[in-house]
Amino acid sequence: MKRPKTLLALSLALCALVSWAVSFAGRSGHPVNAYFLYVAYDVGISIILAVSLNLINGYTGQFSLGHAGFMAAGAYTAGVLSTHLGPRLIPLLGGDSPFAHSIVFLTALLVGGLAAALTGLLVGVPSLRLKGDYLAIVTLGFGEIIRVILQNTPAVGGSRGYSVAMGYTNLFWTYGFAMITIYVVMAMVHSTYGRGFLAVHDDEVAAEAMGINTTRYKVTAFVTGAFFAGIGGGLYAHSKQFLNPSGFDFIKSIEIVVMVILGGMGNTAGVVLAAIVLTLLPEVLRPIAGYRMVIYSLLLIILMLTCPQGLFASIGSGLRRLLRRKTGVSTSPSTHG
């Protein structure tokens, strides 16, 4: 685990350096285009959502359609905390300083993640004894319940939406948490304990016969995935600074599921790549607004048909074929002892 921890530390340092450079450019009178910044935030948030769902759908072999509900729980919790409690906490932390604002934002994100994790636990305990389509329907229903509750709660704006006071999200927080999400998921599934997730995915009946508590593993995956979805929701809230329940409907959940499927179930690198591609693609097509979503849908179908094993696996397979043509040497494993 020493090398992954070193890579995580270097990644966080790089995120901090890039974020500082962007901030310094803004103070020097050469600000980075706000549109590109917001797209970069969306890409990082999509990575968090897709990688966290991949733990549930990819590595553990479940089929959840409620990830947008967990994202909503984290977004509204973090938004309400920073808007109402932030002004009271900042004076206690030494006044209006970057340190005080950072503590408020980090606290809001973590509490939002815990709120989403608790929601995931409430969803997971009664429903994760189900399998396949039944589990998908139940999680979809729970996600819609969360959205409808928010839509009918005047304290958070109801159907009119909720304005978040502070826009704390920046490149460091977004990509820092993206790196942490990737690290935690990879560390979990490649640890001794994490082999249980893969066992549940491969054959749940055989795993139970070997004494593995499959329900506990599924609940653990669900709660962990929901926690990071809540973190992503908190970053989303402080990026957009406005929340509306309609932004967390089942279509949002399906978008995240598509990222996982296109990236390759249980393939973290592929899921990260798919999250980047599917977030940037609508922005690339924005100049042709009238046909943007039609072309986006067609490209998505083409990607699904041409990359059935996921983007990363398909790219790797293509590179191996190209290498064989260039060198004339097979890159497949040798069958000789």
N, C-alpha and C positions, 0 to 999 in steps of 0.2 A: 504493500500500500504506500511505500515511501515515494515512488515515482508519481503515481496519480496525485498525491498531496502536493508534490512539488509543482506539477503542471497546473493544479488548481491555484496555488499561490501566485505563479507567474501570470496566469490568466487574469486573476483579480488585479494584480499590479498593472497589467496592460490596460484593463478596463479603466482603472483609475487614471492612468496617464492620458488615455484618449479623451476621457471626460474632462480632465483638467485642461487639455489643449483646446477643446471646443469652447469651454468657458472662458479661457484666456483670450481666444480669438474674438469672442463677443465683447469682452471688456476693452479690447484694443480697437474696436470700431470695424472689425471684419467678421461679423457673425455668420455662422453657418446657416444656410437656408433652412428655415423652420420646417418646411414641408419634408425635406430629406431627414431631418431629425425625427419627426413624428413617424415616418415610415420605418426608420431604424428602430424606434421604440416598438412599433407593431411587430417587427420581425423578431426581436428579442422576447416579447411576450408570447408570440406564437410558439417559439422554441420551448419555453417553459411549459405551456399548455400541452403541446404535443408529446414532449418527453415524459411528462408526468402521466398522461393518459396511456402512453406506451407501456408503462409499468403494469397497468391494469389489463389493457387489451392485448398487448403484445407479449410480455414476459409471463403473465399469470394466466393468459388464455381466457379471460372473461370478455364480456361485451357490454361496456357501459355507454349509455347515451345521455348521461346527466352531467357531463363535465362543465357545461355552461352554467348550470345551477350552482356548482361549487365556486366557479369563478365569480358569479354574482354575489354569493355570500361574502367572499373575501373583499370584493370591490366595495360593496355598500358598507361593510364593517370598517374597512380602512378609511373610506371617505368620511363617514360620520365621525370617527375618532379624531382624525386630523382637523376636521372643520370645527368641531365643538370643544374637544378637549385640548387640542393643540395650543390655542391662545392662552389657556390656563397653565399649561405645562411649561411653555417657553420661558416665562419669567422665573420659574423655579429652577430652570437649568442654566441660569446665568444671563438671561436676556436674549435679545434678537441677534443671534450669532449662527454661523453655519453649523457649529457643533449641536446647538439646541435644536435646530430644524432637522438635522440628521437623526437625532435621537427620537424626535417625535415621529418622523417618517418611518424609521425602522420599527418602532413600537407598533405603529398603525399597521404596517405590513405583516408583522409576526402575529398580532392579534387577529387580523383578517385571515391569515393562514390557519390559525387555530380554530376560528369560527367555521371555516370551510371544512377542516378536519373533523370537527364535532358533527357537522352536518353529514359528512361522509360516513362517520360511525353510525349515526342514526339511520342512514339509508342502508348501510352495509349489513348491520347485524340481522335485521329481519329479512333481507332480500337475497343475500349472497348464498343461501342454500339452494337458490334457483340456478338454472344453467341456461346458456344459449339465448334463444329468442325471448324466453320468459324474463330473464334477467335484463335484457335490453329494454323490454317494454316497461318493467318496473322502474329502472333508473331513468328512463325517459319521462315517466309519470312524476317521479320525485323532482326532477329538474323543472318540470312545468309547474309543480306545486310551489317551488321556491319563487319562480318568476311571478306567479299569480299573487302570492302573499306580498311580495314587494310592490306589485302593481296596485294593491289595495291597502297599503299602509301609508297614511297621510304623513307620518313622522319623517319618512324618507322621500316625500314628494309624490308618492303614488304614481299614477300614469303620466303625470306631468314631467317627472324626472327629478333628479337631485343634483344640485350644483356643489362641486367640491371646491373648497376655498383655495387650497394651495396646489400648485403644479410641481410637486417635488421630483417627479420622475426624470431621470437623466440617464446617460449612457452607462455610467458606473453601476447604478442600482439595477438597471434592466439587464445588462449582460453579466454583471456580477452574480445575480440570482440565476440567470440562465446557466452559467458555469457550475454553480452550486447544485442546481437541479440535476444536471448531467452527471456530476460527480456522485451525488447521493444515490441516484438510480443505478449507476454502474457499480458502485461499491456494494449496494444491496444484492444485486442479482449475481455478482461474481464472488460473494462471500460464501462461507460454509452454510450460514443460515439461509442465504438467498437461493441455494439450490432447491429449496422447497418450492419457490415460485415456479421454477422451471419444471419441477416434478408435477405440480398441479396443472401446468399448461400441457405437458405431454400426455398424461393419463391420470385423471383425478381419482378414478377407482383404484388403480394400482398404487397411487400415492397413499390413499387411505388404508389400503391393505398393508402397507409398509409402516403404518403407525403415524403418518404425517397428518396433523390437524389441518385439513384443507380449508376449513372455514376460517381459522385464525389467519392463515396466509392470505386468503382473499380479502379479509377485513383489513389486514395490515397494508396490503397493496392499495386498497380503496382509500384508506385514511391518509396514507402518504401521498398518493396522487391528488387527493382533494386538498391537502395542505398546500402543495405547490400550485395547484390551480387557484387557490385563494390568494397566494402571493402574486400570481400573474394578474388576478383581478384587481388587487390593490395598486399595482403598477399601472394598469389600464385606467383606473379611476383618477390617478394623479397625472396621467398623461392627457386624457381627454378633458378632465375637470367637469364632466357632466355625465351622469348616469341615467339611463332609461331602461326599464325592465325589458322592453322590446329588443334590446341589444343582446339579451341573454336567452333567447328562445332556442328551440330545438335545432334550428338551422345552424346556430353557432356551434352546438355540440357536434353536428354532422360535419361541419367544416374541420373540426379538430380530429374527428375520426378519420376523415379522408386523408389528412396529413399522415396519420399513423399507418394507414393501409398503403398509401402510395410510397411512403418511406420504407416500408417493409416491417411487418409485425415482429417485434423483438429485435429490431436493428436500430440502435440509438443513432448511429451516424446517418443512416438513411432517413430517419425521422427528422433529424435536424435539417438535413438538406431539403426534404419535402416541405418543412415548415417555412424555410427561406423562400423556396420557389413559389409556393402557393400564396404567400403573403405579398411577394413582389409582383407576381403576374398581373393581378388586377390593376396595380399602379402603372405597369408598363403599358397596359391596354387602355388607360384612361383617356388618351387623346381621341380615341374612337368611341366616345361615350355611348353613342346610339347602339353599337353592336358589341360593346365591351363584354357584357356578361354572356352573350351568345358565343363569342369567340373563346372566352374563358372556359365555358362548359365544354366546348368541342375539344379544346386543348387538354382539358382534364380527362375526357374520355380517351383521347389518343394516348396520353401518358399511362392511363390504367391498362389499356390494351397492349401497349408496347413494353411496359415495365411491370409485368404481373408479380414479380418477386420483390418489387421495390426499386426506387431510383438508385440507391447505392449499389445494390447487387447487380442491377442491369449495367451500370457504368463499369463496375469491376469486371463483369463478364465481357463487355465490349473491349476493355483495355487488354484483357488476357488474349482475346482473339486477335487483336491488332499486334500484340507482342509475338504471337505464334507466327503470324504472317511475315513480320519483319525479320525474325531470327530463324524461322524454320524449326524451332524447338518447341516441343509440347510443354505447357506450363501446368498440366494436370499432375497430381501426385503419382509417383511411380508405384507400379504394382509389384515390383521386385523386392525381395527381402534384403 
